[in-house]
Amino acid sequence: MSEPRKPAAFRVDPEPVKAPRHEGETARKPRAVARSQVAVVVPAEIDVFEAGEDEAREPPPAIGPRRRSRLGATFLAALGALVSLGVGLWTDRLIRDLFERAEWLGWVATAAAAIAVLTLIVILGRELAALMRLASVEKIRLRALDAIARDDAKAARNVVAELTALVSGKPETAAGRRAVADLKGEIIDGANLVRLAEAEILVPLDAEAKVLILDAAKRVSIVTAVSPRALVDVAYVVFEAGRLIRRLAELYGGRPGTLGFFRLARDVLAHLAVTGSLAAGDSLVQQLVGHGLAARLSAKLGEGVVNGMMTARIGIAAMETARPLPFSAVKRPGVSDFLSALTTFATRKESGENASQN
């Protein structure tokens, strides 16, 4: 066995300080590094000091959204005030002239003016009520989206209550409203409560909306197939689309007036522009060819079917715009849902015409 080593003392010389790599650069002094600091490995070609300067710079100021000019609204308001004053002065002068000519004519003109003013007030009241109904439908839809995103039970109950009040006059929703009322206390999650209301209350209305869209598409396909002019086709498609938008709004409880209809039509066009559903491009042609429609139909009737599918696209966009709840529990209808029925209808129509000619 080897003998144990005796203790000995050793001298450790300190490491020499390295010279700076560049001229004018002072050597860094040794410093203690806290344990909380984290070492970061940086490639040699990156200068950490320059990177620190970039990070210390102030961020650029945020650019707010561009404000819309109010010049157009101011011009229309001033022009409307001038026209109203002109009509009022003309009516006053007319009534005064009639009183000078004959007193009974003056009183008849006064009564007619009063009836016209009262009628105008009633019309404006109805238009404002229609606009408020459309606004309430939009608010319900936005609150439903928020309740589903946050899974807020209280917000979901408020949405269900507003939806029930909106469609309370629809007899086809009576069974769904009773089912939701019976199960409302048993559902805790807000998102599931909104989906339950959609599945129970809006499904019957969705079925009727699909029937309205399909009927409008059939009428457009037939009329545009037999019309001799392209201008007639465009006019009838616009007419049928407008009537379809109004009917869908009434179905879901909106009941738009004249001003409300224009606003709803604008929202539908905006929805089509955002989703890109307005253009019947290669996808629609591929669907038609995939169903064998191009080989079974004549060119004119095939053009009518394309116009009918365009009407169906507009109807789907109007359905989403007028619907008080978003499509969450129920699948959103697509063009393919109407393509088979419209193809069958067009094929039968073509077969009937050929049989009548033979």
Beta strands, then each sheet from edge to edge (+ up, - down):
end
